[in-house]
Amino acid sequence: MNALELDAVTKEHPGTPPVVALDSVTLAIGQGELVAVVGPSGSGKSTLLAVAGTLERPTSGVVRIAGAAVQDLPDSALAGVRSHQIGFVFQQYFLIPTMTTLENVANGLLYRGIPAAERRQAAMDAVAAVGLSRRSQHRPGELSGGECQRAAIARAIVGRPTIILADEPTGSLDTATGQEILALLHELHDRATTIVIVTHNRDIADVMPRTISLRDGAIEHDSTAS
């Protein structure tokens, strides 16, 4: 079973004429894959991530997460899909400044109805997995940019989601710190985590096992088809 499938997915934004952000995109990402999605500005990368992450609905086509079609689910059910199946990592981190690293990570399980003690233990495990145990009681303002991104990754993996969607995860970091974050993502991939990285950086894409290039809302090249 694939972690993510898009079948003839089109996304149009209102306008005269409508703006086609995705144009009949079909792709499948298997369990445990590490994939980079690249393309110039306006190619549809961010829209692809938003549709794959159920943050936006496609205009037409089918989106499947872990084999289940999700594009027609009600909003409450989509929220459940995001909570259980998808981990997000953003360039801006989106950590809550008044919470410690551990609390921010545990917050990723808040909407699952998991008891507080279990949330804390799962958060401790996730923080350890990204090498932040010694910083678990520090707040975001006391962390470096790389540590903040590690915390964001820990929050994304704490619930063991089907897939992690990372939007420019090294975009706010210097080169050396960015390489550390990429090394961490490769480590998670080695543990069979499914990861899709959306980036404009070809250097990042070139070291990924699979690269999908977008242009004008369509797949221009998929390295698995080479």
LINHUHU-V658765 format. One record per residue. N is the residue number from 1. RES is the residue in one letter. NEAR is the number of other ideal C-beta (glycine too) atoms within 10 Angstrom. Layout:
# LINHUHU-V658765
n:res:near
N:RES:NEAR
N:RES:NEAR
This chain:
# LINHUHU-V658765
n:res:near
1:M:10
2:N:17
3:A:26
4:L:25
5:E:21
6:L:23
7:D:16
8:A:12
9:V:23
10:T:18
11:K:23
12:E:16
13:H:11
14:P:7
15:G:8
16:T:5
17:P:7
18:P:11
19:V:13
20:V:18
21:A:24
22:L:26
23:D:16
24:S:15
25:V:24
26:T:13
27:L:18
28:A:13
29:I:22
30:G:14
31:Q:14
32:G:13
33:E:21
34:L:20
35:V:25
36:A:23
37:V:28
38:V:23
39:G:24
40:P:12
41:S:7
42:G:14
43:S:21
44:G:23
45:K:23
46:S:18
47:T:23
48:L:27
49:L:21
50:A:19
51:V:24
52:A:27
53:G:22
54:T:21
55:L:15
56:E:19
57:R:15
58:P:23
59:T:16
60:S:12
61:G:17
62:V:15
63:V:23
64:R:17
65:I:23
66:A:19
67:G:11
68:A:13
69:A:12
70:V:20
71:Q:19
72:D:11
73:L:16
74:P:8
75:D:9
76:S:7
77:A:11
78:L:18
79:A:13
80:G:16
81:V:19
82:R:17
83:S:16
84:H:16
85:Q:20
86:I:23
87:G:25
88:F:19
89:V:23
90:F:17
91:Q:17
92:Q:12
93:Y:20
94:F:13
95:L:22
96:I:11
97:P:8
98:T:10
99:M:15
100:T:20
101:T:28
102:L:22
103:E:17
104:N:26
105:V:31
106:A:25
107:N:16
108:G:23
109:L:22
110:L:11
111:Y:13
112:R:14
113:G:7
114:I:15
115:P:9
116:A:10
117:A:8
118:E:12
119:R:21
120:R:16
121:Q:13
122:A:20
123:A:24
124:M:17
125:D:15
126:A:24
127:V:25
128:A:13
129:A:19
130:V:23
131:G:14
132:L:21
133:S:14
134:R:10
135:R:19
136:S:18
137:Q:11
138:H:15
139:R:16
140:P:19
141:G:9
142:E:12
143:L:18
144:S:12
145:G:15
146:G:19
147:E:20
148:C:23
149:Q:29
150:R:25
151:A:27
152:A:26
153:I:26
154:A:29
155:R:26
156:A:26
157:I:22
158:V:24
159:G:20
160:R:12
161:P:23
162:T:21
163:I:24
164:I:23
165:L:25
166:A:25
167:D:20
168:E:20
169:P:27
170:T:24
171:G:15
172:S:16
173:L:20
174:D:12
175:T:8
176:A:8
177:T:17
178:G:20
179:Q:16
180:E:17
181:I:22
182:L:20
183:A:9
184:L:19
185:L:22
186:H:14
187:E:13
188:L:18
189:H:18
190:D:10
191:R:9
192:A:9
193:T:23
194:T:23
195:I:26
196:V:24
197:I:25
198:V:23
199:T:23
200:H:14
201:N:15
202:R:11
203:D:12
204:I:22
205:A:20
206:D:11
207:V:12
208:M:23
209:P:12
210:R:16
211:T:21
212:I:25
213:S:19
214:L:23
215:R:14
216:D:14
217:G:22
218:A:17
219:I:21
220:E:12
221:H:13
222:D:13
223:S:15
224:T:14
225:A:7
226:S:6
